[in-house]
Amino acid sequence: MTSDATAVLPVLQELDAFIRSTFDVAADDPVFTSDVHLFDNGYLDSFGAQQLITHLEATYQIKISDNDLVKYPLNTLTEISKFVVDRRRGVR
């Protein structure tokens, strides 16, 4: 496992647990994977997105701007987790 994958995995797991509990995603939902498009598949809407951003900013001590939402793909657990790790490292 690469260092990037090692850094991303705990964020991915925490994010998965947060979304499942906050948005009532069943543990056995076969569609909900780390690469499912959260918006296209109805797991999040604009209100859910704002709740998620607030959670990410508070949990990981990062800032997510409106520009970030346009500039970076943040539609899947994998994309969001990689963004969080990069932002914490000062890469993005």
Backbone as JSON, one array per atom type, in Angstrom:
{
  "sequence": "MTSDATAVLPVLQELDAFIRSTFDVAADDPVFTSDVHLFDNGYLDSFGAQQLITHLEATYQIKISDNDLVKYPLNTLTEISKFVVDRRRGVR",
  "N": [[0.85, -1.17, 0.0], [0.65, 2.17, -0.9], [2.02, 5.27, 0.38], [0.22, 7.33, -0.05], [-2.2, 5.94, -0.35], [-2.3, 4.81, 2.17], [-2.65, 7.08, 3.73], [-5.07, 8.01, 2.76], [-6.97, 6.0, 3.28], [-7.96, 5.94, 6.11], [-9.42, 8.33, 6.13], [-11.27, 7.86, 4.11], [-12.68, 5.71, 5.25], [-13.78, 6.95, 7.54], [-15.34, 8.9, 6.33], [-17.12, 7.32, 4.84], [-18.51, 6.08, 6.98], [-19.62, 8.37, 8.19], [-21.35, 9.38, 6.15], [-23.05, 7.19, 5.73], [-24.32, 7.03, 8.28], [-25.36, 9.63, 8.68], [-26.97, 10.12, 6.46], [-28.64, 7.98, 6.3], [-27.87, 5.55, 4.9], [-28.12, 2.25, 4.03], [-26.34, -0.48, 5.51], [-26.04, -2.69, 3.9], [-26.36, -1.78, 1.32], [-25.97, -2.29, -2.0], [-25.14, -0.59, -4.03], [-23.85, 1.55, -2.93], [-20.7, 2.42, -2.87], [-17.16, 3.14, -2.63], [-16.7, 4.49, -4.94], [-19.07, 5.37, -6.02], [-21.16, 7.78, -7.53], [-22.14, 10.27, -5.57], [-24.12, 12.24, -5.82], [-25.45, 11.89, -8.32], [-26.57, 9.43, -7.83], [-28.34, 9.89, -5.82], [-27.63, 9.95, -3.1], [-26.71, 12.25, -1.87], [-27.86, 15.63, -1.74], [-28.06, 19.16, -2.49], [-28.3, 20.27, 0.07], [-27.33, 18.22, 1.64], [-24.73, 18.19, 0.68], [-23.75, 20.59, 1.7], [-23.86, 20.02, 4.42], [-22.0, 17.94, 4.5], [-19.65, 19.3, 3.73], [-19.36, 21.07, 5.89], [-18.9, 19.19, 7.9], [-16.48, 18.02, 6.99], [-14.73, 20.22, 7.05], [-14.71, 20.83, 9.8], [-13.89, 18.41, 10.99], [-11.42, 17.78, 9.78], [-9.98, 20.1, 9.84], [-9.78, 21.87, 7.6], [-10.31, 24.11, 4.84], [-12.89, 24.5, 2.52], [-13.54, 25.91, -0.42], [-15.92, 27.68, -2.54], [-14.79, 27.76, -5.05], [-13.16, 25.49, -4.98], [-15.08, 23.52, -5.2], [-15.82, 23.71, -7.81], [-13.43, 23.42, -9.17], [-12.26, 20.94, -8.47], [-12.98, 17.43, -8.78], [-15.41, 16.24, -6.72], [-17.17, 14.1, -6.09], [-17.36, 11.47, -5.31], [-16.7, 9.11, -2.65], [-14.01, 8.35, -2.75], [-12.82, 10.4, -4.32], [-13.33, 12.65, -2.68], [-12.01, 11.93, -0.31], [-9.32, 11.78, -1.16], [-8.98, 14.46, -1.88], [-9.24, 15.69, 0.67], [-6.98, 14.66, 2.03], [-4.91, 15.66, 0.38], [-5.4, 18.45, 0.67], [-4.89, 18.8, 3.38], [-2.19, 18.34, 3.34], [-1.37, 20.51, 2.0], [-1.28, 20.48, -0.73], [-3.39, 20.96, -2.51]],
  "CA": [[0.0, 0.0, 0.0], [1.46, 3.37, -0.98], [1.77, 6.22, 1.47], [-1.02, 8.04, -0.35], [-3.31, 5.05, -0.02], [-2.3, 4.68, 3.63], [-3.2, 8.32, 4.27], [-6.45, 8.17, 2.3], [-7.86, 4.97, 3.81], [-8.73, 6.31, 7.29], [-10.37, 9.38, 5.76], [-12.31, 7.17, 3.35], [-13.49, 4.94, 6.2], [-14.54, 7.89, 8.37], [-16.32, 9.52, 5.44], [-18.13, 6.28, 4.59], [-19.32, 5.94, 8.2], [-20.38, 9.6, 8.37], [-22.43, 9.46, 5.16], [-24.03, 6.13, 6.03], [-25.13, 7.33, 9.46], [-26.05, 10.91, 8.55], [-27.95, 10.11, 5.37], [-29.39, 6.72, 6.38], [-27.52, 4.59, 3.86], [-28.1, 0.91, 4.62], [-25.05, -1.16, 5.51], [-26.0, -3.68, 2.82], [-26.69, -1.13, 0.05], [-24.97, -2.77, -2.95], [-24.73, 0.48, -4.94], [-23.01, 2.5, -2.19], [-19.29, 2.03, -2.82], [-16.29, 4.3, -2.54], [-16.65, 5.16, -6.24], [-20.41, 5.72, -6.5], [-21.41, 9.23, -7.62], [-23.06, 10.52, -4.46], [-25.21, 13.12, -6.23], [-26.21, 11.24, -9.39], [-27.3, 8.28, -7.29], [-29.3, 10.33, -4.82], [-27.2, 9.86, -1.7], [-26.58, 13.62, -1.38], [-28.39, 16.74, -2.53], [-27.31, 20.37, -2.16], [-28.29, 20.43, 1.53], [-26.4, 17.2, 2.13], [-23.39, 18.62, 0.32], [-23.34, 21.61, 2.67], [-23.64, 19.32, 5.68], [-20.75, 17.22, 4.34], [-18.56, 20.28, 3.74], [-19.22, 21.5, 7.28], [-18.28, 18.07, 8.62], [-15.08, 17.88, 6.56], [-13.96, 21.37, 7.55], [-14.57, 20.71, 11.26], [-13.18, 17.18, 11.34], [-10.06, 17.73, 9.24], [-9.39, 21.43, 9.94], [-9.48, 22.38, 6.27], [-11.31, 25.02, 4.28], [-13.33, 24.11, 1.18], [-14.15, 27.1, -1.01], [-16.79, 27.46, -3.7], [-13.89, 27.5, -6.17], [-12.75, 24.09, -4.88], [-16.19, 22.67, -5.66], [-15.81, 23.79, -9.28], [-12.12, 23.04, -9.69], [-11.91, 19.54, -8.19], [-14.11, 16.48, -8.73], [-15.69, 15.84, -5.34], [-18.46, 13.42, -6.24], [-17.31, 10.11, -4.75], [-15.93, 9.01, -1.41], [-12.6, 8.31, -3.11], [-12.39, 11.75, -4.72], [-13.38, 13.53, -1.51], [-10.95, 11.52, 0.61], [-8.04, 12.22, -1.74], [-8.95, 15.92, -1.74], [-8.99, 16.02, 2.08], [-5.57, 14.35, 2.33], [-4.1, 16.65, -0.34], [-5.58, 19.77, 1.27], [-4.17, 18.8, 4.67], [-0.76, 18.39, 3.02], [-1.1, 21.77, 1.32], [-1.1, 20.22, -2.16], [-4.49, 21.6, -3.26]],
  "C": [[0.9, 1.24, 0.0], [1.14, 4.3, 0.18], [0.5, 7.01, 1.23], [-2.23, 7.19, 0.02], [-3.43, 4.87, 1.49], [-2.92, 5.91, 4.28], [-4.68, 8.47, 3.94], [-7.41, 7.2, 3.0], [-8.61, 5.38, 5.08], [-9.76, 7.42, 7.02], [-11.55, 8.76, 5.03], [-13.24, 6.41, 4.29], [-14.35, 5.85, 7.07], [-15.65, 8.52, 7.56], [-17.45, 8.55, 5.12], [-19.07, 6.16, 5.79], [-20.19, 7.18, 8.42], [-21.57, 9.66, 7.42], [-23.49, 8.4, 5.43], [-24.92, 6.51, 7.22], [-25.94, 8.62, 9.29], [-27.17, 10.87, 7.53], [-28.67, 8.78, 5.23], [-29.14, 5.78, 5.21], [-27.37, 3.22, 4.52], [-26.72, 0.27, 4.49], [-24.91, -2.14, 4.34], [-26.4, -3.09, 1.46], [-25.62, -1.51, -0.98], [-24.44, -1.68, -3.89], [-23.73, 1.42, -4.26], [-21.61, 1.94, -2.02], [-18.45, 3.29, -2.74], [-16.22, 5.09, -3.86], [-18.02, 5.5, -6.81], [-20.53, 7.25, -6.52], [-22.51, 9.55, -6.62], [-24.28, 11.34, -4.87], [-26.07, 12.47, -7.3], [-27.04, 10.07, -8.89], [-28.19, 8.61, -6.1], [-28.9, 10.2, -3.37], [-27.08, 11.24, -1.06], [-27.29, 14.57, -2.32], [-27.63, 17.99, -2.09], [-27.25, 20.62, -0.64], [-27.33, 19.43, 2.16], [-24.97, 17.57, 1.84], [-22.89, 19.65, 1.32], [-23.06, 20.98, 4.02], [-22.3, 18.56, 5.64], [-19.56, 18.17, 4.4], [-18.3, 20.77, 5.17], [-18.52, 20.44, 8.11], [-16.8, 17.96, 8.27], [-14.21, 19.01, 7.12], [-13.71, 21.25, 9.06], [-13.7, 19.51, 11.65], [-11.72, 17.23, 10.95], [-9.36, 19.09, 9.24], [-8.89, 21.95, 8.6], [-10.57, 23.36, 5.87], [-11.61, 24.55, 2.87], [-14.09, 25.3, 0.62], [-15.11, 26.71, -2.14], [-15.96, 27.13, -4.93], [-13.41, 26.05, -6.18], [-13.83, 23.17, -5.45], [-16.29, 22.66, -7.18], [-14.54, 23.17, -9.84], [-11.8, 21.55, -9.56], [-13.14, 18.64, -8.23], [-14.26, 15.97, -7.29], [-17.05, 15.14, -5.29], [-18.51, 12.03, -5.62], [-16.54, 10.14, -3.43], [-14.43, 9.03, -1.69], [-12.08, 9.69, -3.48], [-12.33, 12.69, -3.53], [-12.25, 13.2, -0.55], [-9.58, 11.95, 0.12], [-7.9, 13.73, -1.63], [-8.59, 16.32, -0.32], [-7.52, 15.8, 2.43], [-4.65, 15.36, 1.65], [-4.2, 18.03, 0.29], [-4.83, 19.86, 2.6], [-2.66, 18.87, 4.46], [-0.37, 19.7, 2.34], [-0.89, 21.63, -0.17], [-2.18, 20.93, -2.98], [-4.96, 22.84, -2.53]]
}
